[in-house]
Amino acid sequence: MDDIPPNLTWERAAPPDATDHGPWIEIAFGEGEDGDAPVYIRETSAPDNVITTNRHKWGAFVLGVQAGEFDHFAEGVQ
């Protein structure tokens, strides 16, 4: 994890009324505003396991979620 900046601000993706510790997904945006700027993703149960992508790919993923492209993964999940 040496290449992960230590001063990231992690944003937790959890329901607004969540009171437990998850596990939840957390996202942090690295320095920069262009499409190549890093985006870091981790799970609260394994915070040392960080996946890195970039803003361009993250934006494409978010648009896909908003368009329902991944809804089939959530079928039957409570």
C-alpha positions, 0 to 999 in steps of 0.5 A: 500500500506504499503508493496509496496517499495517506491523507485520502478522505474516504467516503463510505457508500452505506445507507443513510440509516446504517448504524453498523460497521458493514462491510461497506465500500469506501471511495477516495479521490486522489489529486487531479481533476482529469480523467487519469486522476486516481480513484481508490476503492476499498471495503471496510472489512479489509481496508488495506486491500485497495483497488485503484482506477481512474476518474474516467473509468469510475465515471463510466461505472457510475453511469452504468449503475445509474442506467441499470446495467448492473441490476441483474447482480442485485437480484435476490439480494436483501 
